[in-house]
Amino acid sequence: MDYLQEAIERARQKREGVIGRTPPPGTRTTRTVDRQHESRDPGLRAGGSALGAIRGNGASLAVPTRQVVYSQTRVVEPDQQVLANNRIIAWDIDDPRVEAYRQLRSQVLSAMKRNGWKTLLITGPREDVGKSLTAVNLALCISHEMNQTVMLVDLDFREPSVCPTLGIEPEKGIVDYLVDHEPLENILINPGYPRFVVVPCLPRGQHASEFLNMPEMDEFLADVRNRYADRIVIFDAPPLLRNDDAMVFAPKVDACLMIVEDGGSDPADIKRSLQLLEGVQLIGTVLNKAR
C-alpha cells in the first residue's frame, strides 16, 4: 500500500493533486448577479447574445452571455445561505477558493475535448468523501464557460445528494422519465445559473441497479450525450464500495473521476475502488479536504 500513501502525500504537498485540490470548508454568502436564464435543453428557446454583469466585492465584470430563455424547464432560485452552508462556492468568481475548481474544470475539459468525451461519472470509495460537493461545484464552474453547457444527473437512487446540496426540492426525478415516460423537460431543473441544468433523483430503495440496466437508461444516455455539441454531462454516482450501482453504470460513460478524502479514505478502499474501475477511463483522482 506504500505507493498509495506516497501518492496521497505528494498530492497533499502540491497546490493541486492529480487534477486539482478541492478547497477546504468555509462560507461566503455575498452574491449579486444580473443575468438571463440560459441553457439549451428541451423546453428552452434560444435568443441572441447578451451582456451580463457579475459583481462581487463591489467590483463588476462584464461578460458576454448567450441568451436562452426557459419556456418549460423549472427554474429554482437558490437560497444563498443553503449554498454557503453546503460549501457550494463556484458561483462566486471573486472567492479565492474557487480557483481550485477552475483548475479542476480546465484539466477535465482539456482531457474531455482532447478525447472527444461528453460524459463524466464522479464517484468515490465510500460516503462522505465530498463527491457530490465536487460534482456540483465542478458543474457550476463548467457553466461559466461561454461555449459550454452542463447537465448534472443524480444517479444515487438510494441516497440522492445533488438537490439537497443545492437546496432544491424536486417534484419528479429520473425514474419518472425511465419508468413513467415523463418528458425530460418536465424533470429538468435550472438552479438559477446560466447554462446549467439538473436531472434530479428521488429515493427509490434497494433495486437501483435495475434502473441503471434498463434500455430506457441507454436511450437517455444517448440522448443527453448527443443532443447538443457543447454539452458536458456529469453523473453523480453512488460510492463504489456501497453497492454495485456505480460499477454497473461506469462502463457506459466516457470517463470517470474518483474523489478520495485526505486522511479519511482507507488505502485498501482506494486500491479496491481502482480495481473495480479497471477497463474504465479514469480521468484522474481528486484529493478532497486536503490542507
BAROMI-518392 format. One line per 8 residues: for each residue x negated, y, z negated of N, C-alpha, C. Coordinates in Angstrom, 3 decimals, always signed. Example, Ala and Ser with C-alpha at 12.3 -4.5 7.8 and 13.67 -1.06 7.14 Angstrom:
-13.190:-5.690:-7.800:-12.300:-4.500:-7.800:-13.200:-3.300:-7.800 | -12.850:-2.250:-7.080:-13.670:-1.060:-7.140:-12.900:+0.030:-7.870
# end
This chain:
-0.808:-1.198:+0.000:+0.000:+0.000:+0.000:-0.851:+1.262:+0.000 | -2.188:+1.086:-0.010:-3.051:+2.259:-0.132:-2.844:+3.238:+1.005 | -2.622:+2.705:+2.215:-2.525:+3.623:+3.350:-1.281:+4.495:+3.252 | -0.218:+3.974:+2.644:+0.982:+4.786:+2.456:+0.743:+5.881:+1.434 | +0.076:+5.517:+0.339:-0.206:+6.513:-0.690:-1.151:+7.585:-0.158 | -2.138:+7.167:+0.645:-3.061:+8.145:+1.221:-2.335:+9.068:+2.184 | -1.398:+8.498:+2.966:-0.652:+9.329:+3.913:+0.190:+10.362:+3.189 | +0.825:+9.941:+2.105:+1.636:+10.883:+1.327:+0.763:+11.966:+0.711
-0.403:+11.579:+0.211:-1.300:+12.557:-0.400:-1.798:+13.562:+0.627 | -2.153:+13.077:+1.836:-2.602:+14.002:+2.888:-1.486:+14.968:+3.254 | -0.256:+14.440:+3.351:+0.870:+15.302:+3.717:+1.132:+16.357:+2.666 | +0.958:+15.983:+1.390:+1.196:+16.932:+0.303:+0.195:+18.065:+0.325 | -1.027:+17.783:+0.801:-2.080:+18.792:+0.778:-1.992:+19.747:+1.954 | -1.150:+19.419:+2.921:-1.024:+20.292:+4.082:+0.190:+21.196:+3.934 | +0.205:+22.225:+4.719:+1.366:+23.129:+4.726:+2.600:+22.384:+5.215 | +2.433:+21.537:+6.230:+3.491:+20.694:+6.711:+2.973:+19.275:+6.834
+3.897:+18.309:+6.751:+3.496:+16.911:+6.834:+3.413:+16.478:+8.275 | +3.845:+15.231:+8.581:+3.737:+14.717:+9.940:+4.475:+15.614:+10.895 | +5.650:+16.093:+10.464:+6.411:+17.008:+11.294:+6.559:+18.342:+10.615 | +6.803:+18.382:+9.352:+6.962:+19.655:+8.658:+7.255:+19.427:+7.201 | +6.980:+20.396:+6.402:+7.231:+20.293:+4.970:+8.538:+20.960:+4.637 | +9.402:+20.255:+3.956:+10.676:+20.810:+3.551:+10.477:+21.734:+2.368 | +11.075:+22.925:+2.395:+10.852:+23.885:+1.323:+11.415:+23.401:+0.004 | +10.837:+23.863:-1.113:+11.320:+23.468:-2.438:+12.652:+24.105:-2.738
+13.325:+23.630:-3.788:+14.635:+24.180:-4.128:+14.563:+25.665:-4.451 | +15.670:+26.347:-4.216:+15.760:+27.767:-4.541:+17.062:+28.297:-3.992 | +17.360:+29.508:-4.303:+18.607:+30.070:-3.813:+18.351:+31.429:-3.216 | +19.242:+31.758:-2.247:+19.204:+33.081:-1.638:+20.574:+33.289:-1.039 | +21.243:+34.358:-1.401:+22.649:+34.446:-1.038:+22.984:+35.626:-0.145 | +22.091:+36.559:+0.091:+22.421:+37.751:+0.856:+22.442:+37.441:+2.334 | +23.545:+37.723:+2.980:+23.625:+37.478:+4.411:+24.678:+38.379:+5.014 | +24.311:+39.113:+6.069:+25.271:+39.876:+6.830:+25.042:+39.556:+8.286
+26.061:+39.064:+8.958:+25.891:+38.648:+10.342:+27.010:+39.235:+11.174 | +26.648:+39.829:+12.279:+27.609:+40.325:+13.246:+27.455:+39.448:+14.465 | +28.443:+38.577:+14.738:+28.226:+37.591:+15.781:+29.533:+37.232:+16.469 | +29.401:+36.590:+17.601:+30.507:+35.939:+18.270:+30.422:+34.454:+17.948 | +31.566:+33.788:+17.853:+31.551:+32.338:+17.695:+31.125:+31.741:+19.026 | +30.070:+30.960:+18.997:+29.510:+30.437:+20.224:+29.341:+28.935:+20.130 | +29.588:+28.260:+21.246:+29.312:+26.842:+21.409:+29.782:+26.488:+22.796 | +29.571:+25.223:+23.190:+30.072:+24.800:+24.480:+30.581:+23.372:+24.352
+31.472:+23.154:+23.437:+32.032:+21.844:+23.185:+33.488:+21.813:+23.634 | +34.105:+20.607:+23.645:+35.515:+20.554:+24.015:+36.322:+21.548:+23.195 | +37.278:+22.203:+23.855:+38.098:+23.166:+23.148:+37.509:+24.550:+23.118 | +36.442:+24.800:+23.885:+35.816:+26.110:+23.893:+35.811:+26.645:+25.307 | +35.823:+27.957:+25.435:+35.674:+28.536:+26.755:+34.556:+29.561:+26.714 | +33.746:+29.557:+27.739:+32.557:+30.399:+27.744:+32.893:+31.802:+28.203 | +32.181:+32.740:+27.637:+32.250:+34.109:+28.085:+30.945:+34.460:+28.771 | +30.507:+35.702:+28.651:+29.250:+36.100:+29.250:+28.150:+36.068:+28.235
+27.382:+37.139:+28.170:+26.353:+37.226:+27.140:+26.708:+38.382:+26.226 | +26.191:+38.327:+25.027:+26.473:+39.373:+24.045:+25.193:+39.692:+23.311 | +25.229:+40.764:+22.543:+24.077:+41.118:+21.728:+24.521:+41.132:+20.287 | +23.973:+40.202:+19.495:+24.331:+40.116:+18.087:+23.252:+40.755:+17.246 | +23.626:+41.278:+16.093:+22.658:+41.859:+15.164:+22.637:+41.030:+13.901 | +21.509:+40.436:+13.606:+21.349:+39.656:+12.387:+20.537:+40.488:+11.419 | +21.087:+40.707:+10.228:+20.440:+41.596:+9.278:+20.057:+40.829:+8.029 | +18.952:+41.229:+7.463:+18.524:+40.647:+6.198:+17.541:+41.590:+5.543
+17.650:+41.773:+4.243:+16.753:+42.662:+3.508:+16.763:+44.076:+4.068 | +17.907:+44.500:+4.587:+18.029:+45.869:+5.066:+17.554:+46.078:+6.481 | +16.938:+45.073:+7.094:+16.442:+45.208:+8.460:+17.430:+44.568:+9.414 | +17.338:+44.936:+10.682:+18.201:+44.320:+11.674:+17.352:+43.851:+12.834 | +17.809:+42.775:+13.447:+17.104:+42.205:+14.587:+18.132:+41.946:+15.662 | +17.987:+42.612:+16.800:+18.913:+42.397:+17.900:+18.508:+41.145:+18.653 | +19.451:+40.237:+18.828:+19.154:+39.000:+19.539:+20.217:+38.781:+20.596 | +19.826:+38.392:+21.825:+20.812:+38.104:+22.855:+21.536:+36.814:+22.525
+22.847:+36.801:+22.688:+23.611:+35.589:+22.446:+24.476:+35.283:+23.651 | +24.721:+33.997:+23.882:+25.604:+33.570:+24.940:+26.978:+33.441:+24.314 | +27.878:+34.316:+24.678:+29.171:+34.380:+24.010:+30.069:+33.251:+24.488 | +30.576:+32.462:+23.568:+31.558:+31.431:+23.858:+32.641:+31.533:+22.805 | +33.884:+31.622:+23.240:+34.987:+31.849:+22.316:+35.676:+30.521:+22.034 | +35.869:+30.190:+20.761:+36.554:+28.961:+20.392:+38.042:+29.090:+20.684 | +38.588:+28.112:+21.383:+40.019:+28.120:+21.657:+40.762:+27.031:+20.901 | +40.094:+25.924:+20.574:+40.754:+24.833:+19.864:+39.974:+24.369:+18.636
+38.658:+24.383:+18.718:+37.853:+23.877:+17.610:+38.098:+24.687:+16.338 | +38.254:+23.997:+15.240:+38.482:+24.643:+13.950:+37.220:+25.375:+13.503 | +37.374:+26.627:+13.124:+36.265:+27.445:+12.640:+36.436:+27.662:+11.140 | +35.407:+27.330:+10.377:+35.444:+27.487:+8.924:+34.283:+28.374:+8.507 | +34.580:+29.538:+7.975:+33.524:+30.416:+7.491:+32.947:+29.851:+6.194 | +31.641:+29.744:+6.098:+31.041:+29.099:+4.927:+31.082:+29.982:+3.685 | +31.136:+29.348:+2.545:+31.011:+30.021:+1.254:+29.519:+30.143:+0.954 | +29.016:+31.371:+0.921:+27.579:+31.574:+0.763:+27.047:+31.033:-0.563
+27.859:+31.072:-1.601:+27.394:+30.556:-2.883:+27.246:+29.042:-2.837 | +28.169:+28.379:-2.151:+28.057:+26.922:-1.993:+26.798:+26.574:-1.211 | +26.538:+27.315:-0.137:+25.326:+27.060:+0.648:+24.080:+27.259:-0.205 | +24.071:+28.329:-0.986:+22.913:+28.595:-1.837:+22.725:+27.491:-2.867 | +23.814:+27.064:-3.470:+23.725:+26.004:-4.473:+23.220:+24.700:-3.878 | +23.554:+24.464:-2.604:+23.154:+23.229:-1.930:+21.858:+23.372:-1.138 | +21.179:+24.525:-1.292:+19.891:+24.791:-0.659:+19.964:+24.803:+0.872 | +21.101:+25.252:+1.405:+21.218:+25.469:+2.842:+20.762:+26.897:+3.109
+19.586:+27.032:+3.677:+18.934:+28.340:+3.776:+18.628:+28.762:+5.205 | +18.782:+27.860:+6.171:+18.256:+28.124:+7.515:+19.016:+29.207:+8.260 | +20.183:+29.639:+7.746:+20.904:+30.730:+8.393:+20.222:+32.074:+8.180 | +19.363:+32.194:+7.179:+18.770:+33.482:+6.799:+17.381:+33.604:+7.414 | +17.265:+34.377:+8.475:+15.989:+34.453:+9.183:+14.911:+35.156:+8.371 | +15.303:+35.876:+7.313:+14.322:+36.591:+6.501:+13.806:+35.778:+5.316 | +14.399:+34.639:+5.061:+13.970:+33.814:+3.932:+12.673:+33.104:+4.306 | +11.583:+33.348:+3.585:+10.296:+32.737:+3.952:+10.313:+31.217:+3.898
+11.225:+30.635:+3.132:+11.296:+29.175:+3.056:+11.781:+28.552:+4.357 | +12.427:+29.354:+5.200:+12.964:+28.831:+6.450:+11.848:+28.487:+7.431 | +10.668:+29.056:+7.238:+9.568:+28.816:+8.167:+9.255:+27.330:+8.299 | +9.337:+26.594:+7.203:+9.070:+25.150:+7.275:+10.072:+24.458:+8.188 | +11.327:+24.884:+8.135:+12.330:+24.289:+9.015:+12.131:+24.725:+10.463 | +11.662:+25.945:+10.669:+11.368:+26.377:+12.038:+10.242:+25.546:+12.633 | +9.225:+25.249:+11.822:+8.139:+24.394:+12.294:+8.652:+22.994:+12.601 | +9.514:+22.485:+11.742:+10.118:+21.178:+11.990:+10.914:+21.203:+13.287
+11.723:+22.239:+13.476:+12.504:+22.382:+14.704:+11.616:+22.388:+15.934 | +10.540:+23.181:+15.895:+9.667:+23.307:+17.058:+9.056:+21.972:+17.447 | +8.610:+21.228:+16.452:+7.964:+19.961:+16.754:+8.968:+18.898:+17.182 | +10.151:+18.905:+16.582:+11.192:+17.971:+17.006:+11.628:+18.272:+18.436 | +11.928:+19.544:+18.737:+12.377:+19.897:+20.080:+11.302:+19.633:+21.117 | +10.047:+19.887:+20.769:+8.957:+19.626:+21.705:+8.907:+18.150:+22.077 | +8.991:+17.290:+21.074:+8.949:+15.849:+21.339:+10.170:+15.400:+22.134 | +11.331:+15.937:+21.810:+12.545:+15.506:+22.486:+12.585:+15.986:+23.930
+12.155:+17.211:+24.172:+12.137:+17.711:+25.545:+11.093:+16.981:+26.377 | +9.954:+16.716:+25.771:+8.877:+16.022:+26.486:+9.316:+14.634:+26.951 | +10.148:+13.993:+26.160:+10.576:+12.631:+26.468:+11.980:+12.544:+27.059 | +12.627:+13.685:+27.222:+13.981:+13.670:+27.752:+15.004:+13.112:+26.781 | +14.734:+13.241:+25.486:+15.637:+12.715:+24.462:+16.711:+13.736:+24.122 | +17.900:+13.234:+23.776:+19.018:+14.112:+23.404:+19.586:+13.792:+22.029 | +19.337:+12.586:+21.510:+19.968:+12.148:+20.264:+18.914:+11.793:+19.227 | +19.166:+12.219:+17.989:+18.212:+12.020:+16.895:+18.953:+11.521:+15.660
+18.488:+10.430:+15.097:+19.050:+9.891:+13.859:+18.143:+10.257:+12.693 | +18.740:+10.765:+11.624:+17.989:+11.112:+10.420:+18.411:+10.173:+9.296 | +17.432:+9.530:+8.677:+17.711:+8.600:+7.596:+16.558:+8.628:+6.603 | +16.634:+7.779:+5.601:+15.578:+7.662:+4.600:+15.694:+6.313:+3.925 | +14.733:+5.961:+3.095:+14.788:+4.656:+2.438:+16.004:+4.504:+1.523 | +16.230:+5.504:+0.668:+17.321:+5.416:-0.304:+18.005:+6.779:-0.455 | +18.976:+6.844:-1.359:+19.705:+8.085:-1.594:+18.801:+9.135:-2.241 | +19.249:+10.371:-2.149:+18.652:+11.497:-2.880:+17.232:+11.842:-2.436
+16.894:+11.544:-1.178:+15.594:+11.993:-0.662:+15.732:+13.320:+0.077 | +16.975:+13.795:+0.271:+17.198:+15.070:+0.941:+17.450:+14.955:+2.424 | +17.937:+13.817:+2.892:+18.132:+13.647:+4.336:+19.262:+14.531:+4.870 | +20.378:+14.623:+4.136:+21.474:+15.472:+4.610:+21.097:+16.948:+4.535 | +20.370:+17.325:+3.503:+19.844:+18.682:+3.393:+18.970:+19.012:+4.594 | +18.084:+18.093:+4.951:+17.210:+18.298:+6.106:+18.011:+18.340:+7.390 | +19.000:+17.449:+7.529:+19.804:+17.402:+8.747:+20.543:+18.715:+8.976 | +21.160:+19.260:+7.927:+21.929:+20.498:+8.075:+21.006:+21.678:+8.367
+19.925:+21.816:+7.623:+19.010:+22.939:+7.858:+18.330:+22.837:+9.219 | +17.980:+21.626:+9.647:+17.388:+21.458:+10.974:+18.395:+21.819:+12.057 | +19.634:+21.368:+11.909:+20.661:+21.703:+12.897:+20.871:+23.212:+12.981 | +20.914:+23.883:+11.839:+21.057:+25.338:+11.841:+19.898:+26.006:+12.566 | +18.682:+25.531:+12.312:+17.513:+26.118:+12.973:+17.565:+25.906:+14.483 | +17.993:+24.732:+14.914:+18.109:+24.478:+16.349:+19.153:+25.398:+16.967 | +20.229:+25.670:+16.238:+21.277:+26.541:+16.776:+20.803:+27.975:+16.965 | +19.694:+28.362:+16.336:+19.142:+29.700:+16.541:+18.532:+29.857:+17.928
+18.194:+28.739:+18.570:+17.614:+28.781:+19.912:+18.691:+29.212:+20.905 | +18.397:+30.234:+21.704:+19.391:+30.767:+22.618:+19.781:+29.769:+23.701 | +18.880:+28.836:+24.032:+19.144:+27.895:+25.115:+19.492:+26.506:+24.608 | +19.909:+26.401:+23.333:+20.261:+25.107:+22.753:+21.607:+25.189:+22.047 | +22.347:+24.099:+22.110:+23.472:+23.901:+21.203:+23.193:+22.623:+20.424 | +23.851:+22.480:+19.285:+23.584:+21.314:+18.445:+24.889:+20.792:+17.865 | +24.994:+19.476:+17.854:+26.115:+18.789:+17.224:+25.557:+17.925:+16.105 | +26.121:+18.059:+14.910:+25.705:+17.260:+13.761:+26.829:+16.290:+13.419
+26.526:+14.993:+13.504:+27.520:+13.946:+13.295:+27.231:+13.242:+11.973 | +28.213:+13.214:+11.089:+28.066:+12.491:+9.825:+28.441:+11.032:+10.063 | +27.458:+10.132:+9.916:+27.685:+8.705:+10.136:+27.714:+7.906:+8.844 | +27.762:+8.574:+7.719:+27.807:+7.849:+6.454:+29.269:+7.626:+6.079 | +29.802:+6.490:+6.514:+31.219:+6.205:+6.303:+31.545:+5.929:+4.843 | +30.549:+5.577:+4.051:+30.803:+5.250:+2.650:+30.677:+6.480:+1.751 | +29.647:+7.305:+1.993:+29.428:+8.499:+1.173:+29.029:+9.672:+2.071 | +29.968:+10.205:+2.853:+29.629:+11.318:+3.746:+29.131:+12.525:+2.973
+28.119:+13.213:+3.541:+27.472:+14.316:+2.818:+27.458:+15.634:+3.574 | +27.634:+15.604:+4.897:+27.449:+16.821:+5.683:+28.456:+17.894:+5.287 | +29.735:+17.576:+5.304:+30.747:+18.583:+4.970:+30.667:+19.037:+3.515 | +30.471:+18.128:+2.549:+30.273:+18.614:+1.179:+29.074:+19.548:+1.046 | +28.008:+19.262:+1.788:+26.829:+20.124:+1.738:+27.140:+21.514:+2.265 | +27.995:+21.591:+3.284:+28.384:+22.870:+3.873:+29.578:+23.503:+3.163 | +30.154:+22.813:+2.194:+31.323:+23.344:+1.508:+32.579:+23.308:+2.350 | +32.679:+22.319:+3.249:+33.816:+22.197:+4.159:+34.675:+21.007:+3.739
+35.990:+21.171:+3.813:+36.913:+20.070:+3.572:+37.543:+19.666:+4.906 | +37.064:+18.581:+5.512:+37.590:+18.185:+6.826:+38.989:+17.593:+6.725 | +39.769:+17.811:+7.773:+41.109:+17.228:+7.831:+41.096:+15.887:+8.540 | +40.172:+15.735:+9.486:+40.027:+14.492:+10.231:+38.544:+14.171:+10.350 | +38.252:+12.926:+10.734:+36.868:+12.516:+10.872:+36.654:+11.658:+12.097 | +35.439:+11.186:+12.262:+35.077:+10.451:+13.466:+35.879:+9.163:+13.620 | +36.299:+8.547:+12.516:+37.094:+7.319:+12.619:+38.448:+7.602:+13.261 | +38.990:+8.793:+13.047:+40.240:+9.160:+13.715:+40.056:+9.172:+15.225
+38.878:+9.559:+15.675:+38.561:+9.530:+17.106:+38.399:+8.094:+17.583 | +37.669:+7.281:+16.819:+37.351:+5.921:+17.245:+38.570:+5.005:+17.223 | +39.370:+5.101:+16.172:+40.460:+4.150:+15.954:+41.794:+4.684:+16.463 | +42.076:+5.942:+16.157:+43.385:+6.512:+16.495:+43.359:+7.325:+17.780 | +42.192:+7.394:+18.426:+42.039:+8.105:+19.702:+42.427:+9.579:+19.590 | +42.128:+10.155:+18.443:+42.329:+11.595:+18.254:+41.368:+12.348:+19.172 | +41.835:+13.356:+19.909:+40.925:+14.123:+20.768:+39.777:+14.726:+19.966 | +38.601:+14.707:+20.554:+37.418:+15.173:+19.840:+37.551:+16.626:+19.403
+38.188:+17.449:+20.231:+38.302:+18.868:+19.878:+39.154:+19.080:+18.632 | +39.981:+18.110:+18.278:+40.781:+18.212:+17.054:+39.997:+17.836:+15.807 | +38.821:+17.279:+16.003:+37.994:+16.822:+14.891:+36.826:+17.765:+14.632 | +36.296:+18.343:+15.702:+35.127:+19.215:+15.588:+35.387:+20.401:+14.663 | +34.357:+20.775:+13.940:+34.391:+21.970:+13.093:+33.179:+22.829:+13.410 | +33.415:+24.114:+13.613:+32.319:+25.067:+13.687:+32.177:+25.726:+12.322 | +31.036:+25.535:+11.643:+30.879:+26.080:+10.289:+30.463:+27.544:+10.271 | +30.993:+28.325:+11.231:+30.782:+29.762:+11.195:+29.493:+30.248:+11.805
+28.748:+29.374:+12.476:+27.467:+29.765:+13.065:+27.473:+29.470:+14.552 | +26.822:+30.301:+15.353:+26.830:+30.111:+16.799:+26.189:+28.791:+17.217 | +26.751:+28.190:+18.263:+26.154:+27.034:+18.956:+25.986:+25.818:+18.051 | +26.821:+25.678:+17.053:+26.676:+24.607:+16.072:+28.054:+24.036:+15.752 | +28.239:+22.736:+15.992:+29.486:+22.075:+15.626:+29.183:+20.824:+14.822 | +30.137:+20.454:+13.983:+30.008:+19.285:+13.111:+31.102:+18.288:+13.457 | +30.733:+17.012:+13.522:+31.709:+15.926:+13.589:+31.785:+15.324:+12.192 | +32.861:+15.576:+11.458:+32.931:+15.131:+10.065:+33.161:+13.625:+9.954
+33.034:+13.150:+8.742:+33.340:+11.764:+8.416:+34.101:+11.757:+7.096 | +35.141:+10.959:+7.035:+35.882:+10.764:+5.796:+35.519:+9.396:+5.225 | +35.458:+9.251:+3.910:+35.047:+7.967:+3.320:+35.929:+6.819:+3.793 | +35.271:+5.711:+4.181:+36.003:+4.578:+4.738:+35.696:+3.245:+4.070 | +34.895:+3.216:+3.027:+34.707:+1.979:+2.275:+33.675:+1.038:+2.840 | +33.950:-0.247:+2.779:+32.914:-1.264:+2.901:+32.658:-1.789:+4.311 | +33.430:-1.419:+5.297:+33.288:-2.047:+6.608:+32.781:-1.052:+7.651 | +31.838:-0.224:+7.254:+31.366:+0.848:+8.129:+30.686:+0.320:+9.378
+29.890:-0.749:+9.247:+29.135:-1.238:+10.400:+30.057:-1.684:+11.526 | +31.285:-2.072:+11.195:+32.242:-2.455:+12.229:+32.601:-1.255:+13.103 | +32.729:-0.078:+12.505:+32.985:+1.127:+13.298:+31.804:+1.428:+14.219 | +30.597:+1.232:+13.705:+29.402:+1.556:+14.482:+29.227:+0.638:+15.674 | +29.820:-0.556:+15.627:+29.688:-1.524:+16.715:+30.855:-1.496:+17.690 | +31.811:-0.616:+17.458:+32.970:-0.546:+18.342:+32.579:-0.034:+19.727 | +33.201:-0.538:+20.797:+32.959:+0.027:+22.135:+33.250:+1.522:+22.179 | +34.221:+1.952:+21.388:+34.551:+3.380:+21.352:+33.392:+4.213:+20.815
+32.579:+3.638:+19.937:+31.409:+4.360:+19.444:+30.386:+4.537:+20.555 | +30.198:+3.510:+21.377:+29.281:+3.634:+22.506:+29.778:+4.684:+23.495 | +31.098:+4.726:+23.699:+31.665:+5.738:+24.590:+31.475:+7.135:+24.010 | +31.682:+7.262:+22.710:+31.466:+8.550:+22.042:+30.021:+9.005:+22.201 | +29.090:+8.091:+21.976:+27.677:+8.433:+22.075:+27.322:+8.881:+23.483 | +27.811:+8.160:+24.485:+27.527:+8.538:+25.871:+28.121:+9.900:+26.201 | +29.320:+10.158:+25.692:+29.984:+11.431:+25.974:+29.223:+12.603:+25.379 | +28.912:+12.529:+24.085:+28.265:+13.674:+23.442:+26.823:+13.835:+23.913
+26.195:+12.760:+24.358:+24.824:+12.858:+24.858:+24.777:+13.529:+26.222 | +25.758:+13.255:+27.067:+25.668:+13.656:+28.468:+26.527:+14.853:+28.842 | +27.420:+15.286:+27.962:+28.372:+16.332:+28.354:+27.680:+17.654:+28.665 | +26.681:+18.037:+27.863:+26.002:+19.319:+28.068:+24.494:+19.122:+28.084 | +23.845:+19.737:+29.065:+22.397:+19.576:+29.208:+21.632:+20.223:+28.064 | +22.221:+21.243:+27.429:+21.484:+21.972:+26.392:+21.791:+21.482:+24.980 | +22.460:+20.360:+24.860:+22.887:+19.888:+23.541:+21.909:+18.876:+22.946 | +21.617:+19.066:+21.662:+20.931:+18.070:+20.843:+21.956:+17.523:+19.854
+22.019:+16.203:+19.739:+22.960:+15.566:+18.820:+22.175:+14.928:+17.679 | +22.473:+15.351:+16.457:+21.814:+14.817:+15.262:+22.816:+13.963:+14.494 | +22.404:+12.757:+14.147:+23.241:+11.852:+13.363:+22.663:+11.735:+11.958 | +23.456:+12.113:+10.971:+23.064:+11.936:+9.572:+23.514:+10.541:+9.152 | +22.569:+9.606:+9.086:+22.884:+8.198:+8.853:+22.709:+7.836:+7.384 | +23.278:+6.715:+6.954:+23.093:+6.256:+5.574:+21.647:+5.844:+5.316 | +21.266:+5.703:+4.055:+19.918:+5.219:+3.736:+19.697:+3.808:+4.286 | +18.486:+3.549:+4.729:+18.165:+2.265:+5.349:+18.318:+1.085:+4.403
+17.978:+1.275:+3.140:+17.953:+0.155:+2.207:+19.248:+0.001:+1.416 | +20.259:+0.809:+1.714:+21.540:+0.676:+1.015:+22.421:-0.381:+1.665 | +22.422:-0.378:+2.997:+23.210:-1.341:+3.764:+22.634:-1.381:+5.177 | +23.316:-2.081:+6.091:+22.763:-2.240:+7.439:+23.279:-1.200:+8.427 | +24.017:-0.189:+7.964:+24.632:+0.766:+8.887:+23.602:+1.486:+9.754 | +22.559:+2.020:+9.130:+21.543:+2.754:+9.891:+20.819:+1.831:+10.863 | +20.547:+0.595:+10.456:+19.869:-0.357:+11.342:+20.731:-0.698:+12.550 | +22.046:-0.779:+12.341:+22.957:-1.082:+13.439:+22.938:+0.029:+14.477
+22.893:+1.281:+14.007:+23.028:+2.410:+14.930:+21.698:+2.891:+15.502 | +20.608:+2.705:+14.787:+19.319:+3.261:+15.207:+18.917:+2.873:+16.628 | +19.112:+1.626:+17.069:+18.712:+1.294:+18.444:+19.520:+2.009:+19.517 | +20.635:+2.618:+19.152:+21.490:+3.285:+20.131:+21.028:+4.705:+20.451 | +20.196:+5.299:+19.582:+19.791:+6.693:+19.758:+18.396:+6.769:+20.366 | +18.026:+7.979:+20.790:+16.729:+8.163:+21.440:+15.574:+8.125:+20.458 | +15.762:+8.686:+19.265:+14.649:+8.795:+18.316:+15.188:+8.860:+16.898 | +14.284:+8.626:+15.958:+14.650:+8.619:+14.540:+13.655:+9.473:+13.764
+14.159:+10.195:+12.779:+13.338:+10.978:+11.861:+13.587:+10.438:+10.459 | +12.523:+10.033:+9.761:+12.690:+9.466:+8.428:+12.290:+10.484:+7.373 | +13.108:+10.598:+6.331:+12.866:+11.516:+5.227:+12.446:+10.708:+4.008 | +11.314:+11.059:+3.407:+10.876:+10.417:+2.172:+10.654:+11.497:+1.124 | +10.786:+11.105:-0.125:+10.651:+12.060:-1.225:+9.276:+11.957:-1.854 | +8.601:+13.083:-1.951:+7.290:+13.132:-2.587:+7.412:+12.732:-4.054 | +6.748:+11.660:-4.428:+6.788:+11.206:-5.805:+8.038:+10.449:-6.177 | +9.007:+10.345:-5.259:+10.257:+9.663:-5.563:+10.492:+8.412:-4.748
+9.994:+8.401:-3.500:+10.163:+7.225:-2.649:+9.076:+6.210:-2.960 | +9.494:+5.010:-3.291:+8.551:+3.943:-3.608:+7.809:+3.519:-2.346 | +6.476:+3.380:-2.401:+5.724:+2.949:-1.216:+6.248:+1.650:-0.621 | +6.713:+0.735:-1.465:+7.270:-0.516:-0.949:+8.548:-0.253:-0.152 | +9.355:+0.713:-0.610:+10.566:+1.070:+0.124:+10.224:+1.709:+1.467 | +9.200:+2.551:+1.474:+8.784:+3.184:+2.728:+8.312:+2.127:+3.715 | +7.494:+1.204:+3.236:+6.984:+0.149:+4.115:+8.125:-0.691:+4.671 | +9.070:-1.066:+3.825:+10.209:-1.861:+4.273:+11.049:-1.084:+5.277
+11.244:+0.198:+5.049:+12.025:+1.024:+5.974:+11.360:+1.100:+7.340 | +10.043:+1.268:+7.347:+9.321:+1.303:+8.619:+9.443:-0.021:+9.352 | +9.434:-1.118:+8.618:+9.608:-2.427:+9.243:+10.992:-2.548:+9.869 | +11.997:-2.030:+9.189:+13.356:-2.090:+9.714:+13.522:-1.235:+10.968 | +12.673:-0.227:+11.113:+12.758:+0.667:+12.275:+11.843:+0.243:+13.413 | +11.228:-0.921:+13.303:+10.382:-1.412:+14.393:+11.223:-1.539:+15.666 | +10.675:-1.059:+16.764:+11.397:-1.051:+18.023:+12.184:+0.216:+18.258 | +12.276:+1.081:+17.243:+12.958:+2.374:+17.362:+11.907:+3.469:+17.505
+12.178:+4.467:+18.334:+11.252:+5.583:+18.499:+11.271:+6.441:+17.235 | +10.249:+6.292:+16.406:+10.145:+7.099:+15.187:+9.422:+8.392:+15.533 | +10.165:+9.483:+15.546:+9.599:+10.762:+15.949:+8.676:+11.331:+14.880 | +8.860:+10.897:+13.631:+7.996:+11.370:+12.562:+8.630:+11.161:+11.202 | +7.909:+11.594:+10.179:+8.360:+11.469:+8.795:+8.221:+12.819:+8.104 | +9.261:+13.221:+7.411:+9.238:+14.457:+6.628:+9.019:+14.094:+5.163 | +7.996:+14.689:+4.571:+7.746:+14.518:+3.141:+8.523:+15.607:+2.412 | +9.610:+15.224:+1.794:+10.527:+16.177:+1.185:+10.177:+16.420:-0.281
+10.551:+17.608:-0.768:+10.338:+18.005:-2.161:+8.859:+18.079:-2.511 | +7.989:+18.257:-1.504:+6.555:+18.410:-1.774:+6.292:+19.800:-2.316 | +5.293:+19.916:-3.187:+4.973:+21.206:-3.794:+3.506:+21.535:-3.554
# end
